């Protein structure tokens, strides 16, 4: 079984268009959808926005459904000049840019207790996602996705994240899902279709381009499922 987690309904609905035999299963706060996509068994869920919702959703999915891998799918902010709105980021790892215990002598982003800054995605999944991007003709970048509990919309914040973590995209869920998967020994990956440029234009760009970018990320993950 492949697990798919999206932050928002618009992201999941784009994937659900390809699903068959859907069955909703409520576990606590979360409504999971078990279904078939391209003949493969899938469990999907909308986590809600932010790190706490995302981590709770991933942990609940793992405990209840035991997926063999989890892919976090959705849209994100652009942190690099090589991408534009609608292009794809395939994460090779994820960090939490708002985790900060540097006052105690730690490096930025260090997750206390497990002493990790960057959660490394499963290489075989990453390579397959990159291959599919090339087959589909999608412009993409493989690199670090930086997660934090705020919508990045300023040049100063964008530069801080890039300079500290060399990230190519930012979001509000991926790093938390990666942490939940890591502590439960579940392979994971994350993809983001660019919805905005993580700058002063983002508040107006995001609503306009979110749906079309979600469709692009859905196309990628469905192709991955078909070839998995």
N, C-alpha and C positions, 0 to 999 in steps of 0.2 A: 504494500500500500504506500502510495505517495501522499505526503501531506503538503497542502498549500495554504499559506496564511497571507491574507491581504488586510490592510489597515481599514479600507473603506469599501462600502458596498459597490461603488462604481467599478472598483478594481476586480472584485470577485464576479460581478455580473458579466464582465467581459469574457471571463473563463467559462462561466456557467452556460453560456450560449452553446458550448461544444459538449455539454454533459448530457448523459442519459441516465434514466433510472434513479433519479435523485430522491434521497430520503433524508429528512431533517431529524437530527438527534440533539436534544438539549442536554448539556452537562453543566450544571451550575448556571453561571451567567451566559455562557457561550452556546450559540446554535451552530452545530456542525452539519455539514452536508456530505453524506456518503453518496458516491455516484460512480459512473463509468465514463472515462474520457479516452477515446481511441482504444477502447477495449481494456484499459488499465483501471484498477481499483484506486479510487481517489477519495481523500477526505479533505474538505475545504472549510475555511472559516474566516469570517470578518472579525478581526481582533478588536478593532477600535483604535483610535489614535493615541500614540504615546508608548513609552517603554514599559510601564506597568501592565497595561492591557496586553501588550505584545508578548511579554514574558509569561504572563498567566495563561494566555491562549496556547502558546507553544507547549508549556508544561502540561496543561490539561489534555491537549491533543496526544502528547506522548503517553501519558498515563492511561488514557482511555482507549486509544486506537493503535498504539505501538507502530507508527509508520516507520518504514525502513529509511526514509529520508524526508526532510522538510525543505521546501523552497518558499522563501518569502518573496512575494511578487507585488509590484506596484509602481508608483511614480516617485520621483525624487527631484531634488534641486541640483543644478549643474555647478560644478566647481572647477571646470577645466575648459580651455579654449578649443579643445578638439571635438567637443560635443555641442549640439544645439537641441532645441526643443523637439522631442520625438525620438531622439537617439537613445541608445541603450547603454547602461552601465552593468557589467557583469562583475560582481564582487569576487575578488580573490581572498578578501578578508574584511572584517568589520570591526570598527572601534566605537567607543562611546565618548564623543568629544566633550560632553558635559560632566564626565566623571573627573573630579579634580581633588586630589589629596596632596598636591604639590607642596602645601605648607608643612607637610610632615616629611618632606624629602622624597616623595614618590615622583615618578615621571608622569606627565599628563596622560590621562586616560586609563591609568592602572586600575584594574578591578581588584579591590582588596579581598584577601582570602584565597583567591586562586592565582593572584599575581600575574595577570595577563592583561596586555593592552589590546592586542589584535587577535581576534578569533579567526582562524584560518578556515576557509571554505573547503569542502571536499574537492580535490583536484580533478577527479574524473568527471564530476558534475560540471565544474567550471569549464573544463575543456570541451565538453559536449555542448554546453550553452554557447560558447564562442564559435564552435563549428557551425551551429545552426544559424547564428547571426550572420556568418559569412554566406551560408547557403541562401538565406532570405534576402541578402543584400542590405542588411541593416548596418548603419554606421554605429560602432560601439567602442567602448573602452573598457578594458579589464583593469581593475584596481581596487582601492580601498573605499568602502562606503562608511561615512561617519554619521553616527546616530546621536541624537540628543532630543531632550524634551522641549524643544522650541523650534518654531518655523524660521529658518534662516532667511533674512530679508535685508541684510545690510552688507556693504562692502567690507566693513571692518570685521564682522563676524566671519564672513566668507574667507577673508585672508588669514584670519587666525586658524581656522580649521585646516586650510590648505598648508600653511606654513608649519603647523604642528604635526599633522598626520599624513601629509601628502595625499589627501583624499581626492577622489574624482567626482564624488556625488555625496549628497547628504539626505538624510531622512529622519524619521522619528520612531522607527520600530526595529529595523534590521539588527542592530547590535544587541538588543535585548533578546530577540529570538535566537540569535547566535549563541548568547550566553546560556540560555535555557537548553539548547541542543547540546552544547559542549558539556554541561554538567550531567546530562543524561546519556552521553555517548551516542548521539544520533547525528549522522551526517547531514550537513545543511549547505544551502546556497542562497544567494539573494540576487535578484535582478531589479533594476529600476529603469523605467522609461522617463526621460527628462521632461518635466512639466513646467519648469521655470528656471531662471538663472540665479536663484538664491541671492538676489540683490534688491534694490529699491523697487524694481518693477514686478517682483514676485507676487505681492498681494493681488495685483490685477491680472497677471498672466496665469496664475494657478487655476482659477475657476474656468478660464477659457480653454486651456489646453489639457486639463486633467483627464477628461474622458477620452480624447484621441490618443493620449499617451498610454492610458490604461489598456486601450485596444491593442496597441503595439506590444506591450509586455505580455498580454494574454496570448497573442499569436505566437510569441517566442516560447512560452511555457507549454502551450499545447503541442507545438512541434517537438519539444523535448520529450513530453509524455509519449508521443507517438513512436519516437525512436528509442525510448528507454528499454 
